[in-house]
């Protein structure tokens, strides 16, 4: 019987540029670390939270990681079990990198591992989503599923929680730049029009299809022609200072595509190869830095593993 | 030098249920036959049209097949060449089976073959689309591209004419039933709302993605879970009498999915295997027949070849 486990749940890029609310991809870094250990005191207790600047609640029912863990324990009929959780946030909040999803995944995954993995990773999805819902206000799998399962995830049906792992071309790298401007997911959702012109729906469907075919065929040129967002990007770009300059800098430096990560303000560029990704990331950072906006770069292959025990 | 050629251009299923205006698939039958032959008389002339009940014009600039052929001849700088076209319509008009697209493809393809195939099939696409535009009023590749190239076609970009051939699972069959009620494509377009709820866009994107992954993985179950249309079908179903009964009959008989072919009134069911397709087709016909609506069934594998010389 395990006494203590430590897990890592990665950041993720919701929407993956072309698939609003129904696609996402996992990054190798940053991510959250969650410790779960058995304790004498019955019930689930959060005993430490670091890296959150005091923002996160210790009440498990009000904490993303805590709620995910407690939902799982209820399902397993183990609510009386004494378990302590430590949450170590190693990524920024409200960054568009799936911070709350990573915590939710980490909470459910850590407890599952501690208990000898009674459920498969896929079976943990609904519990992680309950945790994530607390933070984002929506029941969406586009960050939770990639953080949990890794890779590039397609959500065929959010209602049925039918999520598919898409093939990941080996040279696909992400350059993610987080500019330190605050956007809450709820705000970013609020500015979206509730209707989409039918013509834009058709155009975006073509891009989504092209991106998927590009993934299945490892066709980087096709991926590049398809990594566009005509629906969400034009509505949210205004929330990110210098958005179009950063995008242009990324494309000029060789990115296959560049747009908003999740609800922003982070921007993601997908690239062929780590060398190009490094150049692209530097070019993106330069624009923000010149404008006096503190920013952070994360270079990463697409993370094939998702959440792991450390 | 060829003196005369006869070609076949197949019917097609626009939208392929999940991909409005950006996907289509080719059927093996029905289709149009077009004859092109050299003649002493300079210029392009349509010398015979059969199967059209006298509806189609003989003026090449006003005839879908003629305009496609003449656009190609202009491009090749061969407008002075004496060419006669015969158009044999072997499929119903206004049926939702891409009748005008088949004629347009046949016209361009026949002339190209007659001239020793100076252009590749893919290069014929813009000329066939000019012909089709005459009939449908829109510049769309979702019928023209499958009729020309065969298979299941994804239109990544209609503007760039970037069309992709998707993999076709070997056991994928179509049962298409044409009920003899008239719907003009222009009318069917007119009833569509110009806006789509964002939530429906997300749901439909999931189905499109699921269908594509199903094609790439030959996963019939996934194809079945994905062959749904929450955007166009609810708006157009009212144009087809007994639509929902026919759809239910198809699904009960084992279809993977069933909806409107193109702009209707034909209905298409995709099935695993020809035996199930035959059962499904019979079940669909029965509903129309019981309602006193004359109808015709076309059973077909997905046509991998597209237009061919006979």
Interface residues (C-beta under 8 A of the other chain):
Chain A: X19 X20 X21 X22 X23 X154 X155 X156 X157 X158 X160 X162 X164 X166 X192 X193 X194 X195 X196 X197 X198 X199 X201 X202 X203 X204 X205 X206 X207 X208 X209 X210 X212 X213 X216 X222 X225 X226 X231
Chain B: X19 X20 X21 X22 X23 X154 X155 X156 X157 X158 X160 X162 X164 X166 X192 X193 X194 X195 X196 X197 X198 X199 X201 X202 X203 X204 X205 X206 X207 X208 X209 X210 X212 X213 X216 X222 X225 X226 X231
